[in-house]
């Protein structure tokens, strides 16, 4: 498939595998844009919360999703900055209430379908790396390069603990490990777009790799396609 701006690279995988950091670094190296698709679901959740919509009401959430207009602009770090209905939401997307709402609102298949189409519009011309949990299976099953990152839950929990400690935040390894396992189960068993590698995805276990090694492995796969 020939696209105007380059390839579509899908990076999926479990939580805590460094998908965003890897995707952004690879996009910078290629001169591509980078989109972490979870931001669209958090934007939906923000509007559901702000409008006092019941996140369990699939029709009400769908109505909110249909009214969202997304505009993306590539930043110097390759990230695609997102405006929603003309507003840059910024740290509003990180509110605890938004995170709690997102876990409910993002389970509705019809609302997910609306956001999936928004993602396709953002990436249809190529020259983009999209990170998420169903990019290669649902959003862009025709992506030229599909990567699936994974790592042992214990490794991901340890990484998260170190990350929080570096920020001066106390962290409980046991609680974080339990949370990661719970999220893995929820993501992989949900009815709408369950987390799973695409049949033609290249799976990379990052358990014993540092960030640069993962970046190099992804670039290697992209170069295989480009060759």
C-alpha positions as CSV (number, residue, x, y, z in Angstrom):
1,X,0.0,0.0,0.0
2,X,1.3,3.4,-0.9
3,X,0.5,6.3,1.4
4,X,1.2,10.0,0.9
5,X,3.5,10.6,3.9
6,X,5.0,7.2,4.6
7,X,4.2,4.0,6.6
8,X,1.6,3.3,9.3
9,X,3.4,1.6,12.2
10,X,1.1,0.0,14.9
11,X,2.6,-0.6,18.3
12,X,0.3,-2.6,20.6
13,X,1.0,-4.4,23.9
14,X,0.4,-4.8,27.5
15,X,0.5,-1.8,30.0
16,X,4.0,-0.9,31.2
17,X,6.1,-2.1,28.3
18,X,7.2,1.4,27.3
19,X,5.0,1.7,24.2
20,X,4.8,5.5,24.3
21,X,8.5,6.1,25.0
22,X,9.5,3.7,22.3
23,X,6.9,4.9,19.8
24,X,7.8,8.6,20.3
25,X,11.6,7.9,20.0
26,X,11.1,5.9,16.8
27,X,8.8,8.6,15.3
28,X,11.5,11.2,16.0
29,X,14.1,9.1,14.3
30,X,11.9,8.7,11.2
31,X,10.4,12.2,11.1
32,X,7.0,10.7,11.7
33,X,4.2,11.8,14.0
34,X,3.4,9.8,17.1
35,X,-0.1,9.3,18.5
36,X,-0.9,7.6,21.8
37,X,-4.4,6.6,21.1
38,X,-5.3,6.3,24.8
39,X,-5.6,10.1,24.7
40,X,-8.7,9.9,22.6
41,X,-10.4,7.7,25.1
42,X,-9.4,10.0,27.9
43,X,-10.8,12.9,26.0
44,X,-14.1,11.0,25.6
45,X,-14.0,10.3,29.3
46,X,-13.3,13.9,30.2
47,X,-16.3,15.1,28.2
48,X,-18.5,12.3,29.7
49,X,-17.4,13.4,33.2
50,X,-17.7,17.1,32.5
51,X,-21.2,16.8,31.0
52,X,-22.3,14.5,33.9
53,X,-23.2,11.7,31.6
54,X,-23.6,8.2,33.0
55,X,-20.5,6.3,31.8
56,X,-22.4,3.1,32.0
57,X,-25.0,4.3,29.5
58,X,-23.8,3.2,26.1
59,X,-26.1,5.4,24.1
60,X,-25.3,8.5,26.1
61,X,-21.6,7.8,25.8
62,X,-22.0,7.2,22.0
63,X,-23.7,10.6,21.7
64,X,-20.8,12.3,23.4
65,X,-18.3,10.5,21.2
66,X,-20.1,11.6,18.0
67,X,-19.8,15.2,19.0
68,X,-16.0,15.2,19.5
69,X,-13.9,16.9,16.9
70,X,-10.2,16.1,17.0
71,X,-7.4,18.2,15.4
72,X,-3.8,17.0,15.6
73,X,-0.5,18.9,15.1
74,X,2.9,17.4,15.2
75,X,5.3,18.8,17.9
76,X,9.1,18.9,17.8
77,X,9.2,15.7,19.9
78,X,7.1,14.0,17.3
79,X,4.0,13.9,19.5
80,X,0.7,14.8,17.8
81,X,-0.7,17.5,20.0
82,X,-4.5,17.1,20.3
83,X,-7.3,19.6,20.4
84,X,-10.7,18.4,21.2
85,X,-13.6,20.6,20.1
86,X,-11.1,23.5,19.8
87,X,-9.7,23.0,23.3
88,X,-6.3,21.6,24.4
89,X,-7.2,19.6,27.4
90,X,-3.7,19.1,28.7
91,X,-3.5,17.9,32.4
92,X,-7.3,17.7,32.5
93,X,-6.9,14.3,30.9
94,X,-4.9,13.1,33.9
95,X,-7.5,13.7,36.5
96,X,-8.4,10.7,38.6
97,X,-12.0,11.2,37.8
98,X,-11.2,11.0,34.1
99,X,-9.2,7.8,34.5
100,X,-12.1,6.2,36.4
101,X,-14.6,7.3,33.8
102,X,-12.4,6.1,31.0
103,X,-12.3,2.6,32.3
104,X,-16.1,2.5,32.0
105,X,-16.7,4.6,28.9
106,X,-14.1,2.9,26.8
107,X,-15.9,-0.5,27.1
108,X,-18.8,0.5,24.8
109,X,-18.3,-1.0,21.3
110,X,-20.2,1.8,19.5
111,X,-18.3,4.6,21.1
112,X,-15.0,2.8,20.4
113,X,-16.0,2.5,16.8
114,X,-16.5,6.3,16.6
115,X,-13.0,6.9,18.0
116,X,-11.5,4.2,15.9
117,X,-12.7,6.1,12.8
118,X,-11.1,9.3,14.2
119,X,-7.8,7.5,14.6
120,X,-8.0,6.2,11.0
121,X,-8.5,9.7,9.7
122,X,-5.5,10.9,11.7
123,X,-3.3,8.2,10.3
124,X,-4.6,7.3,6.8
125,X,-1.9,9.2,4.9
126,X,0.9,7.4,6.8
127,X,4.0,8.9,8.3
128,X,2.7,8.0,11.7
129,X,3.3,5.6,14.6
130,X,0.2,4.8,16.7
131,X,0.4,3.2,20.1
132,X,-2.4,1.5,21.9
133,X,-4.0,-1.9,22.5
134,X,-5.9,-2.7,19.3
135,X,-4.1,-0.7,16.6
136,X,-2.9,-3.6,14.5
137,X,-6.0,-5.7,15.1
138,X,-8.9,-3.1,14.8
139,X,-7.8,0.4,14.0
140,X,-5.2,-0.3,11.3
141,X,-5.3,-4.0,10.4
142,X,-3.7,-2.9,7.1
143,X,-0.7,-1.2,8.9
144,X,2.5,-1.8,7.0
145,X,4.4,-2.6,10.3
146,X,2.8,-4.2,13.4
147,X,4.7,-4.5,16.6
148,X,3.4,-6.1,19.8
149,X,5.4,-5.3,23.0
150,X,5.2,-7.4,26.1
151,X,7.1,-8.2,29.3
152,X,6.6,-10.3,32.4
153,X,4.2,-8.6,34.9
154,X,6.9,-8.7,37.6
155,X,9.3,-6.8,35.3
156,X,6.7,-4.2,34.5
157,X,5.8,-3.8,38.2
158,X,9.5,-3.3,39.1
159,X,9.9,-0.7,36.3
160,X,6.9,1.2,37.6
161,X,8.1,1.2,41.1
162,X,11.5,2.6,40.1
163,X,9.8,5.2,37.9
164,X,7.6,6.4,40.8
165,X,10.6,6.3,43.3
166,X,12.6,8.5,40.9
167,X,9.7,11.0,41.1
168,X,9.8,10.9,44.9
169,X,6.6,9.0,45.1
170,X,6.2,6.0,47.5
171,X,5.3,2.8,45.7
172,X,4.1,-0.6,46.8
173,X,5.4,-3.4,44.6
174,X,2.7,-5.8,45.6
175,X,-0.1,-3.4,44.9
176,X,1.3,-2.4,41.5
177,X,1.9,-6.0,40.4
178,X,-1.7,-6.9,41.4
179,X,-3.0,-3.8,39.4
180,X,-1.0,-4.7,36.3
181,X,-2.3,-8.3,36.4
182,X,-5.8,-7.1,36.9
183,X,-5.5,-4.7,33.9
184,X,-4.0,-7.4,31.7
185,X,-7.0,-9.6,32.4
186,X,-9.5,-6.8,31.8
187,X,-7.8,-5.7,28.6
188,X,-7.5,-9.2,27.2
189,X,-11.0,-10.4,28.1
190,X,-13.2,-7.4,27.3
191,X,-15.8,-7.9,24.6
192,X,-14.9,-4.9,22.5
193,X,-11.5,-5.0,20.9
194,X,-9.7,-7.3,23.4
195,X,-5.9,-6.9,23.7
196,X,-4.2,-9.5,21.6
197,X,-1.4,-9.5,19.0
198,X,-2.4,-9.3,15.4
199,X,-1.6,-12.6,13.5
200,X,1.1,-10.8,11.5
201,X,2.5,-8.7,14.3
202,X,6.2,-9.0,15.3
203,X,6.2,-9.8,19.1
204,X,9.0,-8.3,21.2
205,X,9.5,-9.4,24.8
206,X,11.2,-6.5,26.5
207,X,11.7,-8.2,29.8
208,X,15.5,-8.3,29.4
209,X,15.9,-5.3,27.1
210,X,16.6,-1.7,27.9
211,X,14.8,1.1,26.1
212,X,17.4,1.6,23.4
213,X,17.4,-2.1,22.5
214,X,13.7,-2.0,22.1
215,X,13.9,1.1,19.9
216,X,16.6,-0.5,17.8
217,X,14.5,-3.7,17.4
218,X,11.5,-1.7,16.2
219,X,13.6,0.3,13.8
220,X,15.0,-3.0,12.4
221,X,11.5,-4.3,11.7
222,X,10.5,-1.0,10.0
223,X,13.7,-1.1,7.9
224,X,12.8,-4.6,6.8
225,X,9.6,-3.3,5.3
226,X,11.2,-0.3,3.8
227,X,13.8,-2.5,2.1
